[in-house]
């Protein structure tokens, strides 16, 4: 009996040992278009054992405790061909990751079957929100912008700017590769919507996060446009030309060629109608090319060039609260500007096998700008002073950037090593020629003195930055892993400023006391150890990060040398949880060291504006920001997005404002800097949408609120100011056979409490009403109108503007919609201006900007396209 008992124990132990040394087999199932296959039946057959499972919502599946590395896999799904293959991984480790499994649609001829169903319009995948274009109703000849306006979580304003969750989108990709443009509307207003399969809104945490799965801080919002996969080749061209009264014109061209291996896009436009404020002429052109020369190697090239010129007139009131009283200033400004830019980017990517990647990017850009400005200011309150300032600025900024990133996954459990190297060199040469004419008055408003100051400021700045990062991930099992990460960032800034004064007789004198050459060197290191656990529901990351850093600053020759150090140990935390198939939430913490800028450190007066001198403080300490983020997403018939964030900054660099006497015994505002605690802010953003009648009707509710507790000093005395902003909007759209209509209302409340007295409070309220629609008649005609009404309250009495903007359009299509004739009227009521507000420290500025006047245009638009489907 004892022998039988020992034999049973031995067999149980043997079974336990075998179970502990079993294999884990994972893979992903997709169709030939790249769509994830959900609930596919998967059988794994090894010896006499047969295991069964289903693929999840992302197409993933996993078999655990597989007894041996030689097996057969069989995959079936209704409507698709059965997939069958044998595998042998005798040289592999216990963690086996299979190559991608692609299912082909069955081609058998069957009796007609009517299936009533609907794909979800919005799909949430980890860091990507995916919108299926075919689930949104659009008119024929619609463009990408029309589609974006119907997507939950997206807002498109009248000028074509795209925002999501309060953040403006500036980066665009097509089929996963960067698309170089100067602004997003140059693409979205021309790209045909019928080329688009999906719109993806991606939270991009960078190369290292994509390789390791570990995400830090808040991501960059990237818009990826995925073209239809069932098209083998696409040839598409669209061009338009328009001319109007008052010298208005518009011309644009977009040409695309897409195939499985190549992608070429050429875009150009020139016009003087896109900016609502002032008179702006924009001319841009870009070429984007992508070549997939093999399954492993691809090249991406982009070239962008352009010129923008503008003329603007504005009226503003500036209220500055000081310890001695309030300074009020009424300003009128006229400016002329020109900006030339060139950007060249070359990128390569090499993926020899799953888990291995090498990419290299080289970028060169150059920006030349010219700005001429004349400002007339009448100052009242604490003192009466008139000032006329004219300035001429020229600036040149070449930038060189190179980056290399590599990642390798070893056999076995899936150990991963990643390396990133980045170099950036930026130069900025700025020459300012400024003339200040000042007139001083006594208490009885009698002119007592005047002066004229003509100064030349020559600023030269060179900034070199390099960054290296190394990551090693060690899997503990199929769900748990450790990462050891190290990064170093080196930055050197050489800043030179020469100040010269010009006498009335034209003689130029160099002012040594206002000139300097400043060197600013910073070294930041990070050593991090973190633990990650990733399951179907949970993905969380915890660890610690040591951040030693030092900053050295000094004037040329080593004078006024200052060394600032920091050695922070901060936690690493991010938790993500999938609540349901289409809902997830995440919470994360980030801690960052922020060093003072060279302007905040250099102890020499900057007289860019002689009445507002700025003097740095070489004894400043680095600040440390604690940030917490919460995000919630839920997609379906009702779609809900929520974002909460809070920031608390220790040792924040703040301004110390003082009134000082000038040579005429009147005051000017001098700004210095110091460190302090107590600065914090909160933000709450949400977006909710609801689809009715299969997308014929859509409702959108969006809100954006923020509270800022600002700290600043006045004459070395600590002051606190609060700023509360509440914004709420409701909009809806409908699309019927003969009518397309969109309307909405938005309300914004801005409350600012000054730092000195509770009765120094501004309350700005703004209502915005908008309505745009089109009526289609006689098959090829349409009549459209856009109406926007703004109601303002709480602004200074000197500023009044409640504009009603009306645009109208009459269209006629010809030759099966290949040619469109369009007659348009803009700003039909000829409204002249609109209002805005900005707050900085103890100063609130309210501005009234001149709008583009009424004009009419006639435009011809031609659309040519040819699609060739896959065989």
C-alpha positions in Angstrom: 0.0 0.0 0.0 2.9 2.3 0.9 4.5 1.7 -2.6 1.2 2.5 -4.4 0.9 5.8 -2.3 4.5 6.8 -3.2 3.9 6.0 -6.9 0.8 8.3 -6.9 2.8 11.1 -5.3 5.6 10.7 -7.8 3.2 10.9 -10.7 1.5 14.0 -9.3 4.9 15.7 -8.9 5.9 14.7 -12.4 2.6 16.1 -13.7 3.3 19.4 -11.9 6.9 19.6 -13.3 5.6 19.0 -16.8 2.9 21.6 -16.4 5.5 24.2 -15.3 7.7 23.6 -18.3 4.8 23.8 -20.9 4.9 26.2 -23.8 2.8 29.4 -24.3 1.6 29.9 -27.9 0.2 33.3 -29.0 -0.9 34.8 -32.3 -3.2 37.2 -34.1 -5.9 36.6 -36.7 -6.8 39.2 -39.3 -8.4 39.2 -42.8 -6.6 40.1 -46.0 -7.6 43.8 -45.5 -5.9 44.0 -42.1 -9.2 43.8 -40.1 -9.0 42.0 -36.8 -11.0 38.7 -36.7 -13.1 38.4 -33.5 -14.4 35.1 -32.1 -12.5 33.0 -34.7 -12.4 29.2 -33.7 -8.8 28.1 -33.1 -7.7 24.5 -32.5 -4.2 23.5 -31.5 -3.4 19.8 -32.1 -0.3 18.2 -30.6 0.1 14.5 -30.3 -3.1 13.2 -28.9 -4.1 16.5 -27.3 -6.4 19.0 -28.8 -6.8 22.5 -27.3 -9.5 25.1 -28.3 -9.9 28.8 -27.8 -11.4 32.0 -29.5 -9.7 35.2 -30.7 -10.5 38.3 -28.7 -11.6 41.7 -29.8 -8.1 42.6 -31.1 -7.8 39.2 -32.9 -5.3 37.9 -30.3 -5.4 34.3 -28.9 -3.2 32.4 -26.4 -2.7 28.7 -25.5 -1.0 28.0 -22.2 0.7 24.8 -21.0 1.2 23.4 -24.5 3.1 20.1 -23.9 5.5 20.3 -26.9 6.7 22.9 -29.5 5.6 20.8 -32.5 1.9 21.2 -33.2 -0.8 21.9 -35.9 -3.0 25.0 -35.9 -6.5 25.1 -37.5 -8.6 28.4 -37.7 -12.2 28.6 -38.9 -14.6 31.5 -39.1 -18.0 31.7 -40.8 -17.6 33.2 -44.3 -13.8 32.6 -44.5 -11.7 29.8 -45.8 -10.3 27.3 -43.2 -6.7 28.1 -42.3 -4.4 25.1 -41.5 -0.7 24.9 -40.9 2.0 22.8 -39.0 4.6 24.4 -36.8 7.9 23.3 -35.2 9.6 25.5 -32.7 12.2 23.0 -31.3 14.9 25.7 -31.0 12.5 28.3 -29.4 12.0 29.2 -25.8 8.8 28.6 -23.9 7.2 31.8 -25.2 6.1 31.2 -28.9 4.7 34.1 -30.8 3.3 33.0 -34.2 3.5 35.0 -37.4 0.3 36.8 -38.4 -2.6 34.6 -39.6 -4.6 36.0 -42.5 -8.0 34.6 -43.4 -9.4 34.8 -47.0 -13.0 35.3 -47.7 -14.8 32.2 -49.2 -15.4 32.5 -52.9 -17.9 29.6 -53.2 -21.2 30.5 -55.0 -24.1 30.2 -52.6 -27.8 31.1 -52.7 -28.5 34.7 -52.0 -28.5 35.4 -48.2 -29.6 38.7 -46.8 -27.8 39.5 -43.6 -29.0 42.5 -41.6 -26.2 43.8 -39.5 -24.0 46.8 -38.9 -20.3 47.2 -38.2 -19.6 49.5 -35.3 -18.9 53.1 -36.4 -16.2 53.6 -33.7 -13.7 51.0 -32.5 -11.4 51.5 -29.6 -8.0 49.7 -29.8 -5.6 50.5 -27.0 -4.2 53.9 -27.9 -6.2 54.3 -31.1 -9.7 55.4 -31.8 -10.8 54.1 -35.2 -13.7 55.5 -37.2 -15.0 53.5 -40.1 -15.7 55.9 -43.0 -18.4 53.8 -44.6 -20.5 54.1 -41.4 -20.9 57.8 -41.8 -23.3 59.3 -44.4 -21.6 61.7 -46.8 -22.6 63.4 -50.1 -20.9 62.4 -53.3 -17.7 64.4 -53.9 -17.3 64.9 -50.1 -13.8 65.5 -48.8 -12.0 64.4 -45.7 -13.0 67.6 -43.8 -16.7 66.7 -44.3 -16.0 63.3 -42.7 -14.1 64.8 -39.8 -17.0 67.1 -38.9 -19.2 64.0 -38.3 -16.8 62.1 -36.1 -17.4 62.1 -32.3 -14.6 63.7 -30.4 -13.5 65.9 -33.3 -14.2 69.6 -33.8 -13.4 71.5 -37.1 -13.7 75.3 -37.0 -14.5 77.6 -39.9 -10.8 78.0 -40.8 -10.3 74.2 -41.1 -8.4 73.6 -37.8 -9.0 70.2 -36.2 -9.2 69.7 -32.5 -9.8 66.7 -30.2 -10.4 66.9 -26.5 -9.1 70.5 -26.4 -5.9 69.7 -28.2 -5.2 70.9 -31.7 -4.1 68.2 -34.2 -1.1 69.3 -36.4 0.4 65.9 -37.3 -1.1 63.8 -40.1 -0.2 60.3 -41.4 -1.4 58.5 -44.5 -1.4 54.7 -44.2 0.8 55.0 -41.1 3.5 57.2 -42.6 4.0 60.9 -41.8 2.5 63.3 -44.3 4.4 66.6 -44.3 2.1 69.7 -44.5 2.2 73.2 -43.1 -1.3 72.9 -41.8 -3.9 70.1 -41.8 -6.5 71.9 -43.9 -4.2 71.8 -47.0 -5.0 68.1 -47.1 -8.4 67.6 -45.5 -10.1 70.1 -47.8 -9.0 68.4 -51.0 -8.6 64.7 -50.2 -11.8 62.8 -51.5 -13.7 61.0 -48.8 -14.3 58.0 -51.0 -10.6 57.1 -50.9 -10.8 56.7 -47.1 -11.4 53.4 -45.4 -10.7 54.5 -41.8 -9.8 57.6 -39.8 -7.6 56.8 -36.8 -6.9 59.1 -33.9 -3.7 57.9 -32.4 -2.2 58.6 -29.0 1.5 58.6 -30.0 3.9 58.1 -27.0 7.0 57.8 -29.3 9.2 55.0 -30.7 10.2 53.6 -27.3 6.7 53.2 -26.1 5.7 51.4 -29.4 8.6 48.9 -28.8 8.2 48.3 -25.1 4.4 48.9 -24.6 5.3 51.3 -21.7 3.8 54.8 -22.0 4.9 57.9 -20.1 3.1 61.3 -19.8 0.6 62.7 -22.2 0.8 61.6 -25.8 0.8 63.6 -29.0 -2.5 63.4 -31.0 -1.9 62.1 -34.5 -4.4 61.7 -37.3 -3.9 58.7 -39.5 -5.9 58.4 -42.8 -6.1 54.8 -43.9 -7.0 54.4 -47.6 -9.2 51.6 -48.9 -7.3 48.2 -49.0 -9.4 46.8 -51.8 -7.9 49.2 -54.3 -4.8 48.0 -56.1 -4.0 51.3 -57.6 -5.5 54.8 -57.3 -5.0 57.8 -59.6 -6.7 60.9 -58.3 -6.3 64.6 -59.2 -8.3 67.6 -58.0 -7.6 71.2 -58.9 -9.5 74.4 -58.4 -9.2 78.0 -59.4 -11.2 81.0 -58.1 -11.2 84.7 -58.7 -13.2 87.4 -56.9 -13.6 91.1 -56.4 -11.2 93.2 -54.2 -8.3 91.2 -55.6 -9.4 87.9 -54.0 -8.2 84.6 -55.5 -7.8 80.9 -54.7 -5.9 78.1 -56.5 -5.1 74.6 -55.3 -3.9 71.2 -56.7 -3.9 67.8 -55.1 -2.6 64.7 -57.1 -2.3 61.3 -55.5 -1.1 57.9 -56.6 -1.5 55.0 -54.3 -0.5 51.3 -54.8 0.5 48.5 -52.5 4.2 49.4 -52.9 4.2 53.1 -53.6 2.5 56.3 -52.5 3.0 59.7 -54.1 1.2 62.9 -53.2 1.7 66.3 -54.7 -0.1 69.3 -53.2 0.0 73.0 -53.7 -2.2 76.0 -53.0 -2.1 79.8 -53.1 -4.8 82.2 -51.9 -5.6 85.3 -49.9 -8.9 84.1 -48.4 -8.1 81.4 -45.8 -7.5 83.7 -42.7 -10.5 85.5 -41.3 -8.4 88.1 -39.6 -6.4 90.7 -41.5 -5.2 90.3 -45.1 -3.1 87.2 -45.5 -1.6 85.6 -48.6 -0.5 82.0 -48.3 1.4 79.9 -50.9 2.5 76.4 -50.0 3.6 73.3 -51.8 4.6 69.8 -50.7 5.6 66.4 -52.1 5.3 63.2 -50.1 6.6 59.9 -51.3 6.6 56.4 -49.7 8.2 53.3 -51.3 7.9 49.8 -50.0 10.8 48.2 -51.8 10.3 44.9 -49.9 8.3 43.5 -47.0 11.1 44.5 -44.8 12.4 47.9 -46.2 10.6 51.2 -46.9 11.5 54.8 -47.6 9.6 57.9 -46.8 10.5 61.4 -48.2 8.7 64.7 -47.7 9.4 68.2 -49.0 7.4 71.3 -47.9 8.0 74.9 -48.9 5.9 78.0 -48.6 5.5 81.8 -48.0 3.0 83.7 -45.9 2.5 87.4 -45.9 0.0 89.3 -43.8 -1.3 92.7 -42.9 -3.2 93.2 -39.7 -4.8 96.0 -37.8 -5.9 95.5 -34.2 -7.2 97.6 -31.2 -6.5 96.4 -27.7 -6.9 97.5 -24.1 -4.3 96.4 -21.5 -5.0 96.6 -17.8 -2.1 96.1 -15.4 -2.7 96.0 -11.7 0.3 97.2 -9.5 0.9 98.0 -5.9 0.9 101.7 -6.7 -2.3 101.6 -8.8 -3.7 100.5 -12.1 -2.2 101.2 -15.5 -4.6 101.3 -18.4 -3.4 101.4 -22.0 -5.4 101.7 -25.2 -3.3 100.4 -28.1 -3.7 100.5 -31.9 -1.4 98.3 -34.0 -0.5 97.9 -37.6 1.8 95.1 -38.7 3.2 93.6 -41.9 4.9 90.2 -41.8 6.4 87.7 -44.2 7.4 84.2 -43.4 9.3 81.8 -45.7 9.8 78.2 -44.7 11.4 75.1 -46.2 11.3 71.6 -44.7 13.0 68.4 -46.0 12.5 65.0 -44.3 14.0 61.6 -45.3 13.1 58.5 -43.3 13.8 54.8 -43.7 12.5 51.8 -41.9 13.8 48.2 -41.9 11.8 45.3 -40.2 13.7 42.0 -40.9 11.3 40.0 -38.7 8.5 40.6 -36.2 9.9 42.3 -33.1 12.9 43.7 -34.9 13.0 47.3 -36.3 15.5 49.9 -37.4 14.5 53.4 -38.5 16.4 56.5 -39.4 15.1 60.0 -39.9 16.9 63.1 -41.2 15.3 66.5 -41.2 16.3 70.0 -42.3 14.2 73.1 -42.0 14.8 76.8 -42.5 12.5 79.7 -41.5 13.1 83.3 -42.6 10.8 85.9 -41.2 10.3 89.7 -41.6 8.0 91.8 -39.4 7.3 95.5 -39.4 5.0 96.9 -36.7 3.8 100.3 -35.5 2.0 100.5 -32.2 0.4 103.6 -30.7 -0.4 103.4 -27.0 -2.2 105.9 -24.7 -1.5 105.1 -21.0 -3.8 106.4 -18.2 -4.5 105.6 -14.6 -1.4 105.6 -12.4 0.2 107.9 -15.0 -0.4 109.5 -18.3 2.0 108.7 -21.1 1.8 108.3 -24.9 4.1 106.0 -26.7 4.7 105.3 -30.4 6.8 102.3 -31.1 8.0 101.2 -34.5 10.0 98.1 -35.0 11.5 96.1 -37.8 12.5 92.4 -37.1 14.3 90.0 -39.4 15.0 86.5 -38.3 16.6 83.4 -39.7 16.3 79.9 -38.1 17.9 76.9 -39.7 17.2 73.5 -37.9 19.0 70.2 -38.4 17.6 67.0 -36.8 18.7 63.4 -37.1 17.3 60.4 -35.3 18.1 56.6 -35.1 15.9 54.0 -33.3 16.5 50.3 -33.2 14.7 47.5 -31.4 15.4 43.7 -31.2 13.4 40.9 -29.7 15.3 37.8 -28.7 14.1 34.3 -29.1 12.6 32.6 -26.1 10.4 34.5 -23.7 10.7 37.7 -25.8 13.4 39.8 -24.3 13.6 43.1 -26.0 16.4 45.7 -26.3 15.8 49.2 -27.7 18.1 52.0 -28.5 17.4 55.6 -29.6 19.8 58.3 -30.6 18.7 61.9 -31.5 20.6 65.1 -32.4 19.2 68.5 -33.0 21.0 71.7 -33.9 19.1 75.0 -34.1 20.4 78.5 -34.9 18.4 81.7 -34.7 19.7 85.1 -35.9 17.4 88.0 -35.0 17.9 91.7 -35.7 15.5 94.2 -34.3 15.5 97.9 -35.3 13.2 99.8 -32.9 12.2 103.4 -32.3 10.3 104.5 -29.2 8.8 108.0 -29.1 7.5 108.9 -25.6 5.5 111.8 -24.4 5.0 112.4 -20.6 2.2 114.4 -18.9 1.7 115.7 -15.4 -1.4 115.2 -13.3 -3.3 117.9 -15.2 -2.6 116.2 -18.5 -0.2 118.9 -19.6 2.8 117.7 -21.8 6.0 118.2 -19.8 8.6 116.0 -21.5 9.2 113.9 -24.5 12.0 111.6 -25.6 13.1 109.5 -28.5 15.0 106.2 -28.2 16.4 104.4 -31.3 18.0 101.1 -30.5 19.3 98.1 -32.5 19.2 94.6 -30.9 21.2 91.9 -32.5 20.5 88.5 -31.0 22.2 85.3 -32.0 21.2 82.0 -30.5 22.6 78.5 -31.1 21.1 75.5 -29.4 22.5 71.9 -29.7 20.6 69.0 -28.1 21.4 65.3 -28.1 19.5 62.5 -26.5 20.3 58.8 -26.0 18.0 56.2 -24.5 18.5 52.4 -23.9 15.8 50.0 -22.7 16.0 46.3 -21.8 12.8 44.3 -21.1 13.0 41.0 -19.4 9.7 38.9 -19.5 9.0 37.0 -16.3 6.2 35.1 -17.9 3.5 35.6 -20.6 1.9 38.6 -18.8 4.6 40.0 -16.5 7.9 41.8 -17.4 10.6 44.1 -16.0 12.2 47.0 -17.8 15.5 48.7 -17.0 15.8 52.0 -18.8 18.5 54.7 -19.1 18.4 58.0 -20.9 20.7 61.0 -21.1 20.0 64.4 -22.5 22.6 67.0 -23.3 21.8 70.6 -24.3 24.1 73.6 -24.9 22.8 77.1 -25.7 25.0 79.9 -26.8 23.1 83.2 -26.6 24.6 86.5 -27.7 23.0 89.9 -27.6 24.5 93.2 -28.8 22.6 96.4 -27.9 23.3 99.6 -29.9 21.7 103.1 -29.6 21.5 105.5 -32.5 21.8 109.2 -31.7 19.6 111.8 -33.4 22.6 112.6 -35.6 22.8 109.0 -36.8 25.8 108.0 -34.7 25.7 104.3 -33.5 27.0 103.5 -30.0 27.4 100.0 -28.5 26.0 99.8 -25.0 28.2 97.3 -23.2 26.1 97.1 -20.0 23.1 95.9 -22.1 25.1 93.5 -24.3 26.2 90.0 -23.3 27.2 86.5 -24.5 25.7 83.8 -22.3 26.4 80.0 -22.3 23.8 77.6 -20.9 24.7 73.9 -20.6 22.3 71.2 -19.3 22.7 67.5 -18.6 19.7 65.4 -17.6 19.9 61.7 -16.8 17.2 59.1 -16.0 17.6 55.6 -14.6 14.3 53.7 -14.3 13.2 50.3 -13.2 9.6 49.3 -13.7 7.3 46.3 -13.6 4.5 45.7 -16.1 1.6 43.3 -16.1 -0.5 43.0 -19.3 -3.7 40.9 -19.4 -6.9 41.0 -21.4 -8.4 43.4 -19.0 -5.5 45.0 -17.1 -2.4 46.7 -18.3 -0.5 48.4 -15.4 3.0 49.7 -15.0 4.8 50.6 -11.7 8.3 51.6 -10.9 10.8 54.3 -9.8 12.9 56.7 -11.7 16.0 58.5 -10.6 16.6 61.9 -12.4 20.0 63.4 -11.7 20.4 66.7 -13.6 22.7 69.7 -13.7 22.7 73.0 -15.4 25.7 75.4 -15.8 25.3 78.9 -16.9 27.8 81.7 -17.3 28.6 84.8 -19.3 31.5 84.7 -21.8 34.8 84.4 -20.0 33.2 82.6 -17.1 31.7 85.6 -15.3 28.5 85.2 -13.2 28.9 81.4 -13.4 26.0 79.5 -11.8 25.5 75.7 -11.3 22.1 74.3 -10.6 21.6 70.6 -9.7 18.7 68.3 -9.1 18.5 64.7 -8.0 14.8 63.6 -7.9 13.5 60.1 -7.2 10.0 59.9 -8.6 7.4 57.1 -9.0 6.3 55.7 -12.3 2.7 54.7 -12.6 0.2 54.0 -15.3 -3.0 51.8 -15.1 -5.2 50.9 -18.0 -8.4 48.8 -17.6 -10.8 47.5 -20.3 -14.3 47.7 -18.9 -16.1 46.2 -21.8 -15.5 45.4 -25.5 -15.6 49.1 -26.4 -14.8 50.9 -23.2 -11.5 51.5 -21.3 -10.1 53.9 -18.8 -6.6 54.8 -17.7 -4.9 56.8 -15.0 -1.2 57.8 -15.0 1.3 59.9 -13.1 4.3 61.8 -14.5 7.0 63.8 -12.7 9.3 66.1 -14.7 12.2 68.4 -13.9 12.0 71.8 -15.7 15.1 74.0 -15.9 14.9 77.8 -16.3 15.4 79.2 -19.7 18.5 81.2 -20.7 16.4 84.5 -20.7 15.2 83.7 -17.1 18.9 83.1 -16.0 20.9 85.8 -17.8 21.4 88.8 -15.4 21.5 91.4 -18.2 18.5 93.6 -19.1 16.6 92.7 -22.3 15.2 95.9 -23.7 13.3 94.5 -26.6 10.5 96.7 -25.2 12.2 99.6 -23.4 9.2 100.2 -21.2 9.1 96.6 -20.1 12.7 95.5 -19.4 13.4 91.9 -18.5 16.3 90.9 -16.2 17.2 87.2 -15.5 18.2 85.6 -12.2 21.3 83.3 -12.3 20.3 81.8 -8.9 17.1 80.1 -10.1 16.5 76.5 -9.1 14.9 73.9 -11.4 11.2 73.3 -11.0 9.5 70.0 -10.6 6.0 69.3 -12.0 3.7 66.6 -10.7 1.0 65.6 -13.2 -1.9 63.2 -13.0 -4.1 62.2 -16.0 -7.3 60.2 -16.2 -8.9 59.2 -19.4 -12.1 57.3 -20.2 -13.4 56.1 -23.6 -16.6 54.3 -24.5 -17.7 53.8 -28.1 -21.0 52.6 -29.5 -24.3 54.2 -30.4 -23.5 56.6 -27.6 -19.8 57.6 -27.6 -18.3 59.2 -24.5 -14.8 60.6 -24.0 -13.6 62.0 -20.6 -10.3 63.6 -19.7 -9.2 64.8 -16.3 -5.8 66.2 -15.5 -4.1 68.1 -12.7 -0.6 69.7 -12.3 1.2 70.9 -9.3 4.6 72.6 -9.7 7.2 72.9 -7.0 9.8 75.7 -7.2 8.1 77.1 -10.3 9.9 80.0 -12.0 7.5 83.0 -11.7 7.7 86.7 -12.4 8.6 89.4 -9.9 7.2 92.6 -11.3 8.3 96.0 -10.0 7.6 99.6 -11.0 10.9 101.6 -11.4 11.5 105.2 -12.1 13.0 106.2 -15.4 15.1 109.2 -16.2 12.0 111.3 -16.6 10.7 110.3 -13.1 7.9 108.2 -14.6 7.5 104.5 -14.1 8.1 101.5 -16.3 7.4 97.9 -15.5 10.5 95.7 -14.8 10.3 91.9 -14.7 12.6 89.6 -12.8 12.3 86.0 -11.8 12.3 83.8 -8.7 11.2 80.3 -7.5 8.1 79.6 -5.5 5.5 76.8 -4.6 1.7 76.9 -4.8 1.1 77.0 -8.6 -1.4 74.4 -9.8 -4.1 73.8 -12.3 -6.9 71.4 -13.1 -8.7 70.6 -16.4 -11.8 68.6 -17.3 -12.8 67.8 -20.9 -15.6 65.6 -22.1 -17.3 64.8 -25.4 -20.5 62.9 -25.9 -22.3 61.9 -29.1 -25.4 60.0 -30.1 -26.3 58.5 -33.5 -29.9 58.3 -34.7 -31.5 56.6 -37.7 -28.3 54.9 -38.7 -26.3 58.1 -38.8 -28.9 60.3 -40.5 -29.0 62.4 -37.4 -26.1 63.0 -34.9 -25.9 64.9 -31.6 -22.7 66.2 -30.0 -22.2 67.6 -26.5 -18.7 68.9 -25.6 -17.3 70.6 -22.6 -14.0 72.1 -21.6 -13.2 73.5 -18.1 -10.0 74.7 -16.5 -9.0 76.3 -13.2 -5.5 77.9 -12.7 -4.1 79.1 -9.5 -1.2 81.4 -10.5 1.5 82.7 -8.3 3.6 85.8 -9.0 5.4 88.5 -7.0 5.0 92.3 -7.1 7.8 94.3 -5.5 8.9 91.0 -3.8 5.5 90.4 -2.2 3.8 87.1 -3.0 0.4 87.4 -4.8 -2.2 84.9 -6.0 -4.5 85.1 -9.0 -7.2 82.7 -10.1 -8.5 82.0 -13.6 -11.6 80.0 -14.3 -12.7 79.0 -17.8 -15.9 77.1 -18.5 -16.9 76.2 -22.1 -19.9 74.2 -23.2 -21.2 73.4 -26.7 -24.2 71.6 -28.2 -24.3 70.8 -31.9 -26.1 68.5 -34.3 -26.3 67.5 -37.9 -28.6 65.8 -40.3 -28.3 64.4 -43.9 -31.3 63.8 -46.0 -31.9 63.3 -49.7 -32.3 67.0 -50.5 -31.1 68.7 -47.3 -27.9 68.8 -45.3 -27.9 70.8 -42.0 -25.5 71.4 -39.1 -26.1 73.8 -36.2 -24.8 74.4 -32.8 -24.4 76.8 -29.8 -21.4 77.3 -27.6 -20.9 79.3 -24.4 -17.6 80.4 -22.8 -17.2 82.0 -19.4 -13.8 83.4 -18.4 -13.3 84.7 -14.8 -10.0 86.2 -13.8 -9.3 87.5 -10.2 -6.5 90.0 -10.1 -3.7 89.4 -7.6 -4.2 92.5 -5.4 -7.8 93.1 -4.6 -11.0 91.0 -4.7 -12.8 93.8 -6.5 -10.4 93.6 -9.4 -12.3 90.9 -11.3 -13.1 90.5 -14.9 -15.9 88.3 -16.1 -16.0 87.7 -19.9 -18.9 85.8 -21.4 -19.2 84.8 -25.1 -22.0 83.1 -26.9 -21.4 81.6 -30.3 -24.2 80.5 -32.6 -23.6 78.8 -35.9 -25.7 77.2 -38.6 -24.6 75.8 -42.0 -26.6 73.9 -44.5 -27.1 72.9 -48.1 -30.3 72.4 -50.2 -30.0 70.2 -53.2 -32.4 70.7 -56.2 -32.7 70.0 -59.9 -30.3 67.0 -59.4 -27.1 69.1 -60.1 -27.7 72.3 -58.1 -27.2 73.2 -54.5 -27.6 76.3 -52.4 -25.6 76.6 -49.1 -25.1 79.1 -46.3 -23.0 79.5 -43.2 -24.1 81.8 -40.4 -22.0 82.5 -37.2 -23.2 85.0 -34.5 -21.0 86.0 -31.6 -22.4 87.8 -28.5 -19.8 89.3 -26.1 -20.3 90.7 -22.6 -17.8 91.9 -19.9 -15.2 93.4 -22.3 -13.8 96.9 -21.8 -16.1 99.7 -23.0 -13.6 100.7 -25.6 -14.1 97.4 -27.4 -17.4 96.5 -28.9 -18.0 93.8 -31.5 -20.8 91.2 -31.8 -20.2 90.1 -35.4 -22.7 88.2 -37.5 -20.8 86.4 -40.3 -22.8 85.1 -43.3 -21.3 83.1 -46.2 -23.4 81.9 -49.1 -22.7 79.4 -51.9 -24.4 78.4 -55.2 -23.1 75.3 -56.9 -23.7 73.5 -60.2 -22.1 70.1 -61.0 -21.4 69.0 -64.6 -20.1 65.9 -66.4 -21.1 63.4 -63.7 -19.8 65.6 -60.9 -16.3 65.8 -62.5 -16.6 69.6 -62.8 -18.1 72.0 -60.2 -19.0 75.6 -60.8 -19.3 77.6 -57.6 -20.4 81.2 -56.8 -19.6 82.3 -53.2 -20.1 85.3 -51.1 -18.1 85.8 -47.9 -18.9 88.0 -44.9 -21.9 89.2 -46.7 -22.9 91.7 -44.0 -19.3 93.1 -44.1 -18.6 92.7 -40.3 -15.4 94.4 -39.4 -14.0 92.9 -36.2 -14.2 90.3 -33.4 -13.0 90.2 -29.8 -10.6 88.0 -27.8 -8.9 88.0 -24.4 -5.5 86.9 -23.0 -4.2 86.8 -19.4 -0.6 86.9 -18.3 0.4 87.5 -14.6 -1.0 90.8 -13.4 -2.0 91.9 -17.0 -5.2 91.3 -18.9 -5.3 92.1 -22.6 -8.5 92.4 -24.6 -8.1 92.6 -28.4 -10.4 93.7 -31.2 -9.1 92.3 -34.6 -10.1 93.4 -38.0 -11.9 90.8 -40.1 -11.5 90.1 -43.8 -14.1 92.3 -45.5 -17.0 91.3 -47.8 -16.0 89.7 -51.2 -17.5 87.4 -53.8 -15.8 84.6 -55.8 -16.4 82.4 -58.8 -14.6 79.0 -58.6 -14.2 76.1 -61.0 -13.2 72.7 -59.5 -12.3 69.6 -61.4 -12.2 66.1 -59.9 -10.6 63.2 -61.8 -10.0 59.8 -60.4 -9.5 56.2 -61.5 -9.6 53.2 -59.2 -8.3 49.7 -60.0 -9.4 47.0 -57.6 -7.3 44.0 -56.5 -7.5 40.9 -58.7 
